[in-house]
């Protein structure tokens, strides 16, 4: 066996819990188990044909070479136009960075700015990768619990209390993975006022789900409502979720030039540049007909509403209605302490998720992975038939508890 000594930046972090849960579901299916997989946060729709055709045309035209590190001019123009028209954010081309997915942009932003002793405020529940990204870059994640009573949202008071001289970033994800909740303009403005009092704190805005929107209030970014933060905010998005382009791996961010330049420098020494073909497709997605997005959002909304109704009807469970994205984050406090038919006590949300998998064949992810118990996350990015089957199985499993 090779004598390989791994760096602490690797040994100190976890494998993504959502990736591990999805793999467990796949393994059980391969063994012949009847599994309803509600773990994967990936659109079940295909990339629209018009976008595919642009990519095919790019291949045939020989657009298969290296591109600038920060992306093609065509893609950055498309990003600038999108940010300007949808969010009212002015993003000059030299303040836009493009990478291999929004996750890479988030990671490189932390790599560029975080060192040992630096703190990053991460509201919980959070996307599972945020704390480990911070740790991998030598920083300390400061987890701020955002309870269900506040619809899982960070309050100005909680933000103020969490800021120290060592704070480098606030991570703000909306609509949220795992809850689907988003902030109103007034709520963002209140958070922005806190940040304005602390000019050493930057804000990392993960807005990858902001086109998958159900709320009656309009989609907003904190930079839209507090433009004074533009020089210390990175607004991150991508084409993966809205356009069903997860495998194309294109994400991007707009922020201060010094930060964008640093991200580009890091990318120049790692992956060089994103795929030229994927960039052509992404530019077409952002500038083309948006009817496919509107159609899929309508379906996501219907699925989410139905699953929300079914879960709230189950004794022991309750669920906040999301504002967007394709997740539900039910509270399972009502089943904690109950006993399974084989005599095991449900002591944690992980116990409950394991029970659902083993007894009902429903794969989900426990709330502790997202930093807030007792909950569990399901993805509604699957067919209505599968969602109804999954919710029926969960109901049956809950009724079997005593």
PyMOL commands that set and color helices and strands:
alter all, ss='L'
color gray80, all
select helices_A, chain A and resi 8-11+17-30+49-60+73-87+93-95+102-113+129-136+148-150+156-162+185-196+222-225+227-232+246-248+257-268+276-287+291-312+333-335+349-360+367-370+384-399
alter helices_A, ss='H'
color red, helices_A
select strands_A, chain A and resi 36-37+96-99+119-124+140-145+167-173+202-206+233-238+251-254+327-331+362-363+365-366+375-379
alter strands_A, ss='S'
color yellow, strands_A
deselect
rebuild
show_as cartoon
